[in-house]
Amino acid sequence: MPFRAYLADYERRHGPVTDHTGYSGGGGGVETGRDVREREELAFRILASLPRSSLAVLQHRIEPLLKLDIVGLLPTEVALEVFSYLPYQSLLTCALVCTRWRVLADDQSLWKSLCLERKWEWRVRPDAHETDARSPPDEHVESDLDDEGMGDEEDDDLMHVDDSGFASMDINGDDTVRVGLPSTSSFSATAHLSLTINSSHTLPDLLAGPSRGRMRSPRERHSAPSILHTSAVQKLALASPPNPDPKPDYKILHQTHVKLRNRFTTGQYTLSNLQTRGAPNGHTNTIYCLQLYTYPESGTQVLFTGSKDRTVREWDLQTGAVIRVLEGAHESSVLSICAHRGLLASASSDRRVVVWDLVQNKVIRTIRDHEDSVLCVRFDDKRLVSCSKDRTVRTYLFPHLGQQHVLSAHRAAVNAVSIANKHIISVSGDRSLRLWDADTGACLRTFENHHRRGIASIDYKHPFVLSGSSDKHIRLLDVSTLQGWSTNPAVTDKPAAAAPGGLGRTVPVVCESCGSSTSAGEPSQPPRRRAHEDLVRSVALSSDLVISGSYDFTVKVWDRKTGALVADLAGGHTGRIFCVGSDCTKIVSCGEDQRICIWDFSHGIDTSFLKL
């Protein structure tokens, strides 16, 4: 029935329908805005006269008329542009709205962009390569409790001399060497190593030097590493077998990384030991340094470790076996190592830095310029940097590794160095952190009293510098803004201009009794989650997290932005921890107990497609 006929019938039975102006409907003519208002009023009166059950039925029928999917009506490329501004949580919600939105929200271009923002890459599996196996001679070196990898602090009226500065090696999980992260490289003292090896004329071929050392592979793998302790329900798997080159699914890649990050922050891991004291083919003394490394030719990840037994060992993370042993080049403890693109540099208390060719299995250069133990070595595609108890930092240029600069401003042993973004960072037992221009050797900035005691370790991921000290604390500093945080509540907030190296904020402490936070410097109850109780020997920095290893036998995980402690990993070591490293799936640590602990956060998750 036409509307006006229906209205006339309604008025004949119920009386005239008028609006607030007193106008009554009816009559012919073109429908106007007033006609629409009359229809609204009529509809309301009709609905008001119906029982609730009828209103519910009508509501269900009317609801689709009220929905207009503006995004769904847009061309696909325009709709994807709208969705590209959403965070991943919103994309997951949008996928639940309807079929059209699900197709848009699952589009690979959106998830690929999100992954690229975090530098999360899909693993492309290259051709596998083989390593040969040769047998190692038996050896044994007595162990003690000394830490040769660190120097004494500056001796003054404010501090007493004892263990303080130390060389620490941290590596991140992305072929980037950093002072303190355990992974393919660790997220610590970021020394980006990107040496290009040419098949016809490699960098090692251009380096000259005697070949004193040799590399050997162990006998057949007699036994797999034992799992001493499990902190999660499932048994730790050191590595997931690679899939046969599946097509990249960036949504799955992103969700897997998010899941792993959540496990890090909630402490969900399994713990196993790659080596324990007396294990076959393992190190026979204290393990000072480690680095996770991925071969670019095969995509296979291995672990390198350096020890007081004068050797560097390469471990197969899938079987737990020693692949080969680098020996004969050092006459004393190996204190620091750095590997990248077919080269490995090792530093020792014998005052030497040795550069190894991992492909040709030989030493290609030995440097003997330092006058005391070499505590840390790092290199990138242009230069190699080393530091020593002799209080100097030395730089060498590739390909011939000729000496470039001798940096000698520190007043005590230089315990750690890192290189990135054309800058060199060095820290010392004199409590200072120094920023150098890698090309000119000029000291760009000095942060005096950066810690209250000697600084033992650093990790540099420009512009952030993470440091660990014998004052038992860690500190994160943005060298461009001079803002950051410290785990030491005694460090007060000061303007950067008034206090070089001053912090923008400190980490609040959570009270055990009330759960509330207290400001820095104020008396507080014992914290629910405490900072380290002894010297922080190794640190590592990633985009989200900070990892630290200490003489208190623990590894701790911190939120990078806030400095809040998110995981406390204890029970793996029975001695001081000398080095930690990590990637997105695990943390690796080593120390004086000769254990190599792997804290695996990927148990039960397929990680074969992750580029580590």
Beta strands, then each sheet from edge to edge (+ up, - down):
strand 1: 176-177
strand 2: 191-192
strand 3: 214-216
strand 4: 270-275
strand 5: 287-294
strand 6: 301-307
strand 7: 312-316
strand 8: 322-327
strand 9: 334-340
strand 10: 343-348
strand 11: 353-357
strand 12: 362-367
strand 13: 374-379
strand 14: 383-388
strand 15: 393-397
strand 16: 402-407
strand 17: 414-420
strand 18: 423-428
strand 19: 433-437
strand 20: 443-447
strand 21: 455-461
strand 22: 464-469
strand 23: 474-478
strand 24: 483-486
strand 25: 509-510
strand 26: 517-518
strand 27: 536-541
strand 28: 545-550
strand 29: 555-559
strand 30: 565-569
strand 31: 577-582
strand 32: 586-591
strand 33: 596-600
sheet 1: 1+ 2-
sheet 2: 3+ 8- 7+ 6- 5+
sheet 3: 4+ 33- 32+ 31-
sheet 4: 9+ 10- 11+ 12-
sheet 5: 13+ 14- 15+ 16-
sheet 6: 17+ 18- 19+ 20-
sheet 7: 21+ 22- 23+ 24-
sheet 8: 25+ 26-
sheet 9: 27+ 28- 29+ 30-
end
